[in-house]
Amino acid sequence: MKNWSPWIPYPRSWISAIFLCLILSGLVKGAGKVLQAGYYLSQHLPRLDAMFGVLAILSPIFFIAIIHHFLNLLLDVLLPNNELLKLDKVQGLNPGLISWWKGLYSWLVIVLATILTIGILDILLIEVSSVKYLYNGDRRDLLLSVTVIVWVTVAAYLYQFEHLVKRSVVATAKSQ
């Protein structure tokens, strides 16, 4: 990867973005369940509604940290001598600092990628609708696929940014 341009996301960034896109629907359903429970409880205890709203917004951090932790435990068993996994070494059943960081950063990627995708699609909407005659299916499917492609691309660039910052910090720490 030494000859790889920093302007093009590394494969690890693309994999992280695609995986996050795949688990996003589960995260949204989980946050929806937290909101439903909060709505039910807030009918009986009215001051809990704001707390459950914040809990629903922040719950993806917890779920992603748990998923990251147990996925790394599984990969440690399946690939014990992998060099890439030595950086994310996990032990025990409680997520460590790296898993919590991955959860927090993935939550940030979800929010930023969604905001940037909405902005990009707002700019490109005229161009997308002008080529609808080339597409034989439902226009919503075209927009959905364009939305997913733009979202995954933005998320991959955000993961690339994290990787470049991490690499810069490690290089600075080694030089001192």
Backbone bond lengths (Angstrom), bond angles and torsions (degrees), N, CA, C in turn:
res aa  C-N    CA-C-N  psi(-1)  N-CA   C-N-CA  omega(-1)  CA-C   N-CA-C  phi
1 M - - - 1.439 - - 1.523 111.51 -
2 K 1.319 116.96 6.09 1.454 119.34 -179.10 1.523 111.74 -70.58
3 N 1.335 117.78 -27.69 1.459 121.05 179.68 1.525 112.68 -93.07
4 W 1.307 117.25 1.19 1.459 121.99 -177.59 1.522 109.53 -77.29
5 S 1.317 117.05 133.55 1.463 121.56 179.54 1.528 110.37 -69.96
6 P 1.333 117.64 136.27 1.467 118.70 178.34 1.529 113.01 -69.94
7 W 1.325 117.25 -11.80 1.461 120.48 179.20 1.523 112.41 -82.20
8 I 1.316 116.72 -12.22 1.463 121.71 177.99 1.526 107.20 -110.28
9 P 1.328 118.23 123.95 1.469 119.50 -178.27 1.526 112.12 -59.39
10 Y 1.327 114.93 139.54 1.458 121.32 176.71 1.533 109.39 -67.32
11 P 1.328 117.29 158.84 1.472 119.25 178.45 1.531 113.09 -55.86
12 R 1.319 116.98 -34.17 1.469 119.91 178.88 1.535 110.72 -62.98
13 S 1.324 117.22 -35.42 1.466 120.92 177.29 1.526 110.98 -67.62
14 W 1.327 116.67 -41.04 1.462 120.29 177.99 1.521 110.94 -65.16
15 I 1.334 116.91 -41.84 1.467 120.55 179.50 1.523 110.36 -63.30
16 S 1.333 116.78 -43.25 1.465 120.02 178.36 1.523 111.06 -62.07
17 A 1.329 117.31 -42.30 1.468 120.97 -179.34 1.526 111.38 -66.23
18 I 1.323 117.33 -43.05 1.465 120.71 179.87 1.521 110.44 -66.98
19 F 1.334 117.29 -42.29 1.461 120.50 178.77 1.527 110.50 -62.93
20 L 1.326 116.86 -41.80 1.465 120.27 178.37 1.524 110.62 -63.87
21 C 1.317 117.28 -38.71 1.463 120.97 177.44 1.532 110.61 -63.74
22 L 1.325 116.78 -38.01 1.462 120.62 -179.55 1.526 112.31 -69.10
23 I 1.332 117.52 -38.37 1.464 118.98 -178.36 1.527 112.35 -88.26
24 L 1.329 116.69 -3.52 1.464 120.17 -176.92 1.525 112.23 -62.80
25 S 1.325 117.97 -39.00 1.468 119.04 -179.72 1.522 110.71 -65.32
26 G 1.322 117.34 -38.12 1.467 120.10 175.49 1.515 112.09 -65.30
27 L 1.342 115.86 -38.14 1.463 119.44 177.94 1.522 111.20 -65.61
28 V 1.322 116.62 -39.92 1.465 120.38 178.78 1.529 110.16 -65.55
29 K 1.336 116.72 -40.56 1.467 119.39 178.07 1.525 110.80 -66.18
30 G 1.333 117.33 -39.70 1.465 120.46 177.47 1.515 111.96 -63.79
31 A 1.328 116.78 -43.19 1.465 120.34 177.44 1.525 110.23 -65.30
32 G 1.321 117.18 -34.73 1.467 120.67 176.56 1.519 111.92 -64.46
33 K 1.339 116.45 -38.91 1.473 120.24 176.97 1.522 110.90 -64.90
34 V 1.333 116.71 -40.05 1.465 120.02 176.82 1.525 109.74 -62.33
35 L 1.326 117.11 -41.90 1.468 120.78 177.88 1.524 111.92 -64.30
36 Q 1.338 117.10 -39.89 1.464 120.00 178.42 1.520 111.03 -63.78
37 A 1.337 116.07 -44.32 1.468 119.30 177.71 1.521 110.34 -62.96
38 G 1.307 116.67 -40.61 1.457 120.76 177.95 1.513 112.18 -64.88
39 Y 1.326 116.82 -38.76 1.464 120.21 178.62 1.525 110.38 -64.75
40 Y 1.330 116.31 -42.96 1.463 120.62 179.11 1.527 110.73 -63.10
41 L 1.328 116.71 -46.20 1.466 119.94 -179.54 1.522 112.25 -69.89
42 S 1.326 117.36 -31.26 1.467 119.30 -178.52 1.524 112.14 -71.59
43 Q 1.328 117.42 -18.65 1.462 119.16 174.54 1.525 110.84 -67.91
44 H 1.334 115.39 -31.56 1.462 120.25 -179.92 1.527 111.79 -94.29
45 L 1.307 116.76 -32.67 1.466 122.75 178.66 1.532 107.57 -127.74
46 P 1.324 118.77 92.37 1.468 121.05 -168.94 1.523 115.60 -63.69
47 R 1.285 119.65 -19.87 1.466 120.14 -177.26 1.531 112.87 -81.54
48 L 1.305 117.63 -5.03 1.460 120.55 -178.54 1.525 113.52 -85.31
49 D 1.323 118.82 -10.97 1.461 119.97 -173.64 1.524 112.64 -63.65
50 A 1.303 118.63 -41.47 1.469 120.82 178.89 1.522 110.75 -67.69
51 M 1.336 116.70 -38.70 1.459 119.95 179.72 1.533 110.95 -63.27
52 F 1.330 117.05 -42.59 1.455 119.30 179.62 1.529 111.79 -71.80
53 G 1.322 118.10 -28.58 1.463 120.65 173.81 1.516 111.08 -63.56
54 V 1.329 116.08 -46.63 1.470 120.49 177.47 1.522 110.06 -65.21
55 L 1.333 116.79 -40.67 1.465 120.87 178.88 1.528 111.17 -62.28
56 A 1.325 117.63 -39.89 1.465 121.02 178.69 1.523 111.19 -67.11
57 I 1.330 116.84 -37.57 1.464 120.11 179.60 1.524 110.93 -68.97
58 L 1.333 116.81 -38.00 1.465 120.58 -176.83 1.530 113.69 -91.51
59 S 1.331 118.85 -7.79 1.464 120.81 -177.05 1.530 114.22 -60.63
60 P 1.347 120.92 -30.25 1.468 118.17 176.59 1.532 113.59 -59.59
61 I 1.326 117.68 -28.91 1.468 119.79 177.74 1.521 109.51 -60.57
62 F 1.321 116.36 -47.42 1.465 121.49 -179.84 1.527 111.06 -63.40
63 F 1.343 116.93 -48.03 1.458 120.29 -177.36 1.529 111.95 -64.39
64 I 1.314 117.53 -40.76 1.465 120.27 179.88 1.524 110.45 -68.89
65 A 1.334 117.73 -37.81 1.471 120.31 177.09 1.525 110.29 -62.26
66 I 1.321 117.47 -42.53 1.471 121.43 178.12 1.526 110.20 -64.90
67 I 1.335 117.14 -46.38 1.470 120.82 179.56 1.526 110.14 -60.90
68 H 1.331 117.72 -44.91 1.463 121.53 179.58 1.524 110.69 -60.86
69 H 1.325 116.58 -44.63 1.463 120.89 -177.55 1.533 111.13 -62.46
70 F 1.335 116.77 -51.06 1.461 119.09 -176.63 1.526 112.21 -73.31
71 L 1.312 118.24 -28.70 1.460 120.23 174.25 1.528 110.29 -66.90
72 N 1.331 117.06 -39.85 1.463 119.61 176.59 1.525 111.78 -68.56
73 L 1.339 117.76 -36.22 1.466 119.56 174.37 1.525 110.62 -61.02
74 L 1.327 116.67 -43.09 1.463 121.10 178.55 1.525 111.11 -64.57
75 L 1.329 117.03 -43.37 1.467 120.02 179.80 1.527 111.80 -67.98
76 D 1.343 117.64 -31.35 1.466 120.20 175.52 1.520 111.22 -63.87
77 V 1.326 116.69 -34.62 1.462 120.62 178.61 1.526 110.28 -75.18
78 L 1.336 116.74 -43.35 1.461 120.47 -176.52 1.524 113.26 -76.34
79 L 1.344 117.48 -36.42 1.466 122.55 -178.01 1.526 109.15 -128.44
80 P 1.328 118.42 75.67 1.468 119.90 -172.31 1.528 114.68 -68.31
81 N 1.312 119.75 -24.67 1.467 121.49 -175.61 1.522 113.00 -109.40
82 N 1.307 118.42 25.06 1.457 121.93 -178.98 1.524 109.84 -78.75
83 E 1.329 116.67 129.21 1.471 121.99 -178.11 1.525 112.28 -66.28
84 L 1.334 117.43 -37.44 1.466 120.11 -178.09 1.521 112.19 -66.17
85 L 1.330 117.07 -30.39 1.460 120.04 -177.35 1.517 112.90 -80.45
86 K 1.327 118.04 -13.77 1.464 119.73 -179.95 1.523 111.53 -67.19
87 L 1.339 117.67 -26.66 1.462 120.65 177.39 1.524 111.51 -71.58
88 D 1.317 117.11 -33.61 1.462 122.19 -177.15 1.527 111.31 -105.81
89 K 1.312 117.56 40.78 1.457 121.67 -177.20 1.526 109.86 -63.57
90 V 1.323 116.38 126.96 1.460 121.34 -179.95 1.517 109.37 -123.48
91 Q 1.325 114.64 151.14 1.460 120.56 178.29 1.516 108.76 -142.55
92 G 1.319 115.97 151.18 1.455 120.26 176.16 1.517 112.96 75.85
93 L 1.330 114.87 -172.85 1.456 120.67 -177.41 1.521 113.56 -98.29
94 N 1.328 117.80 -13.82 1.462 120.83 179.48 1.523 110.42 -91.66
95 P 1.331 117.44 132.96 1.468 119.71 177.94 1.525 111.19 -62.41
96 G 1.325 115.22 138.63 1.457 120.50 178.57 1.518 111.54 -89.15
97 L 1.322 114.74 -172.46 1.461 121.03 -176.46 1.525 111.96 -61.54
98 I 1.327 117.24 -39.44 1.467 120.08 -179.21 1.527 110.60 -65.44
99 S 1.321 117.54 -40.07 1.468 120.17 178.00 1.525 111.19 -64.85
100 W 1.338 116.67 -39.87 1.466 119.25 177.77 1.523 110.57 -67.41
101 W 1.344 116.99 -36.72 1.463 119.43 176.36 1.528 110.36 -64.19
102 K 1.328 117.08 -43.47 1.471 119.95 178.69 1.526 110.66 -61.88
103 G 1.326 117.15 -39.06 1.459 120.45 177.02 1.513 112.08 -63.89
104 L 1.341 116.27 -45.15 1.463 120.77 -179.99 1.524 111.17 -65.95
105 Y 1.337 116.42 -44.62 1.464 118.76 -178.63 1.529 110.90 -69.25
106 S 1.318 117.54 -36.47 1.466 119.67 177.50 1.523 110.94 -65.14
107 W 1.326 116.99 -37.37 1.460 120.45 175.60 1.528 109.96 -62.48
108 L 1.330 116.20 -42.42 1.463 120.53 177.19 1.529 110.81 -63.55
109 V 1.329 116.91 -39.97 1.468 120.93 177.75 1.527 110.12 -63.13
110 I 1.329 117.50 -41.87 1.467 120.50 178.75 1.528 110.09 -58.90
111 V 1.321 116.07 -47.99 1.468 120.34 -177.16 1.528 110.98 -66.58
112 L 1.339 117.15 -51.08 1.467 120.22 -177.09 1.528 112.13 -66.85
113 A 1.336 117.10 -41.29 1.467 119.37 179.60 1.521 110.78 -64.43
114 T 1.318 117.03 -36.54 1.462 119.73 178.20 1.527 111.11 -67.34
115 I 1.324 116.91 -45.40 1.469 120.43 179.51 1.527 110.79 -63.57
116 L 1.338 117.03 -46.47 1.463 120.11 -179.38 1.525 112.08 -67.23
117 T 1.326 117.34 -36.16 1.463 120.54 178.07 1.521 110.82 -64.63
118 I 1.317 116.63 -41.68 1.467 119.55 177.20 1.527 109.92 -61.07
119 G 1.330 117.18 -42.97 1.463 120.37 178.57 1.515 112.65 -64.85
120 I 1.325 116.81 -43.74 1.468 120.71 179.90 1.521 110.72 -65.25
121 L 1.336 117.10 -44.19 1.465 119.67 179.58 1.519 111.88 -67.46
122 D 1.316 116.41 -29.93 1.463 119.24 176.22 1.526 110.38 -64.99
123 I 1.316 116.42 -38.07 1.467 120.71 177.79 1.529 110.90 -72.43
124 L 1.329 117.98 -40.08 1.465 122.58 -174.77 1.520 114.47 -89.70
125 L 1.312 118.98 -0.57 1.461 120.88 -172.64 1.525 112.79 -59.31
126 I 1.312 118.55 -39.20 1.469 120.99 179.94 1.524 109.69 -65.05
127 E 1.312 116.96 -43.00 1.455 120.23 -179.65 1.527 111.14 -65.15
128 V 1.315 117.66 -39.76 1.458 121.01 179.89 1.522 110.72 -65.30
129 S 1.319 117.95 -42.87 1.465 119.95 -178.04 1.530 111.89 -72.51
130 S 1.327 118.55 -21.04 1.462 119.64 -179.45 1.520 112.48 -76.32
131 V 1.315 118.64 -17.12 1.465 120.80 179.72 1.523 111.74 -104.26
132 K 1.334 117.29 17.93 1.462 119.45 -177.10 1.524 112.52 -66.00
133 Y 1.316 118.11 -24.10 1.462 119.65 178.70 1.529 111.64 -69.16
134 L 1.328 118.20 -18.46 1.463 120.90 177.43 1.525 111.94 -79.07
135 Y 1.315 115.65 -15.65 1.456 120.44 -175.23 1.516 108.88 -106.78
136 N 1.312 117.43 127.73 1.460 121.00 -174.81 1.522 113.88 -88.53
137 G 1.310 117.88 -12.24 1.460 120.59 -176.80 1.509 112.60 -91.69
138 D 1.300 114.83 -163.65 1.458 121.79 178.37 1.522 109.26 -71.24
139 R 1.318 116.56 139.13 1.466 120.90 -178.21 1.528 111.24 -63.33
140 R 1.338 117.33 -31.72 1.466 120.01 178.38 1.525 110.96 -61.90
141 D 1.346 116.97 -36.90 1.462 119.88 177.93 1.519 111.10 -64.20
142 L 1.340 117.31 -38.95 1.461 121.11 177.72 1.521 110.04 -63.01
143 L 1.339 116.30 -47.24 1.462 119.40 179.87 1.518 111.20 -64.81
144 L 1.335 116.38 -36.57 1.455 119.09 178.63 1.522 110.39 -64.44
145 S 1.327 117.20 -43.63 1.460 119.17 -179.47 1.525 111.29 -68.43
146 V 1.326 117.56 -39.08 1.462 120.32 176.62 1.526 109.46 -64.45
147 T 1.324 116.39 -41.16 1.461 120.72 178.40 1.518 111.03 -60.37
148 V 1.322 116.93 -45.85 1.469 120.58 -179.19 1.526 110.56 -65.27
149 I 1.320 117.47 -42.31 1.468 120.55 179.80 1.523 110.73 -62.81
150 V 1.324 116.94 -45.16 1.468 120.04 179.37 1.523 110.14 -65.43
151 W 1.345 117.35 -42.74 1.462 120.80 -178.54 1.529 110.82 -62.66
152 V 1.329 117.04 -46.43 1.470 120.63 -179.93 1.526 110.41 -64.57
153 T 1.328 117.83 -38.93 1.466 120.59 178.64 1.522 111.16 -64.25
154 V 1.326 117.06 -45.40 1.468 120.31 178.14 1.526 110.03 -62.94
155 A 1.327 117.18 -43.16 1.466 120.64 179.10 1.529 110.98 -63.13
156 A 1.335 117.56 -39.35 1.468 120.28 178.33 1.524 110.85 -63.29
157 Y 1.323 117.09 -40.25 1.466 119.44 177.15 1.526 111.75 -67.32
158 L 1.314 118.52 -33.77 1.466 120.51 176.09 1.529 110.96 -68.12
159 Y 1.327 117.22 -39.82 1.470 119.94 175.12 1.527 110.85 -67.34
160 Q 1.325 117.24 -35.07 1.466 120.88 175.58 1.524 110.12 -62.82
161 F 1.327 116.73 -41.43 1.465 121.35 177.32 1.528 110.33 -59.57
162 E 1.333 117.07 -44.28 1.467 120.22 177.83 1.522 110.80 -60.23
163 H 1.331 116.45 -43.36 1.463 120.34 -179.28 1.528 111.21 -63.60
164 L 1.321 117.36 -43.03 1.466 120.64 -179.62 1.525 111.39 -66.56
165 V 1.327 117.39 -38.52 1.470 120.27 177.01 1.522 110.04 -65.72
166 K 1.333 116.74 -43.63 1.464 120.85 179.28 1.529 110.54 -62.09
167 R 1.328 116.15 -42.68 1.467 120.17 179.42 1.523 111.09 -64.92
168 S 1.321 117.47 -38.66 1.463 121.63 178.17 1.523 111.46 -66.22
169 V 1.326 116.94 -41.32 1.468 120.73 179.00 1.521 110.66 -65.28
170 V 1.320 117.29 -41.89 1.467 120.77 178.72 1.523 110.41 -65.08
171 A 1.332 117.74 -41.58 1.469 120.87 179.04 1.523 110.93 -64.93
172 T 1.320 117.18 -39.10 1.461 120.75 178.07 1.522 110.91 -67.21
173 A 1.324 116.65 -40.39 1.467 120.43 179.72 1.528 111.22 -67.09
174 K 1.327 117.31 -36.29 1.466 120.16 179.33 1.519 111.87 -70.58
175 S 1.326 117.06 -31.27 1.467 119.91 -177.49 1.526 112.29 -77.51
176 Q 1.308 118.01 -16.37 1.470 119.93 -178.42 1.471 111.70 -91.52
